[in-house]
């Protein structure tokens, strides 16, 4: 029997979703081949990260929904000397082969992690200078990244990531600022989704001025605002009121109707939906829109239950896949729990050519 090579992986996630993140990564690995004698994942509740040990299987970041970042974990130091944290970290990095294009010092996305930010800001130039002097840091964003992750000030996890199989942002977080004119903070969810799911050329091609969109459950207008600022004409469907500039915006037609009962008179380019409803119901609705030919692209949120999140998500996304495949519709679907999401996952669905 061929000997399996153990590899530890460090994954960042939203605090509280550690079990879902670990469960999903193990399932992806099992689809490649059965896992033999693997340790249980290291799960610290509400920590914002997990460590998973695999036997030779590689993980695909883009297909992981709950993982914000995917890092090969090379070394862990449980207790750093308070007077000299730099030396043991440099010693651990010295044992790694090759050079690195970027150095990212990172902390958990928790209240405790935020308190470490001052420490990492002071520590980063010290570590960077030492690595440059040793010729280990090359300032090439296309090369392997070096991650130095501090769960707390006294311990560190050291790993690396492939820029082609990981998040492009430090800590895996694509932050958005709240626009003053937007009517609700939910606008940042759609802004982040556009950045995460589409590269610049695809944004230019798929979000063109003059396009038509429908926003189901639109009020007070956070998602509609993201579309009209790009010159897209929006039919906003919601029994509630649109607020701010959207109440009288020339590109917005507000229909006080139930989003689940609304049907467009003609096909549109985009469907967006952020309704608070069971994920299965929203998924069925979106699948019906695509099957009917009412839209070409969609971004929508699936609100997750408190328990059995992964099975609920599997059922919702699987239902869409089954429906579109039965209709002979070619499509691409991506799902991520974004930084600005809470108990939900955002999905991008687009028709593709056969």
Secondary structure, DSSP 8 states (H G I E B T S, - for coil): -----EEEEEEE--TT-HHHHHHHHHHHHHHHS---S----EE-TTSSEEEEEEES----GGG-SS-SEEEEEEEEES---SS-HHHHHHHHHHTS-S-BSEEEEEE-SSHHHHTTHHHHHHHHHHHHHHHHHTT-B---TTS-EEEEEEEETTEEEEEEE-TTSS-SSGGG-------TT-SSTTHHHHHHHHHHH--HHHHHHHS-TT-EEEEET-TT-HHHHHHHTTT-EEEEE-SS---GGGGS-TTEEEE-S-TTT---SS--SEEEE---SBHHHHHHHHHHHHHHT--SEEEEEEE--SS-HHHHHHHHHHHHHHHHHHTT--EEEEEE--TT-SSEEEEEEEE---
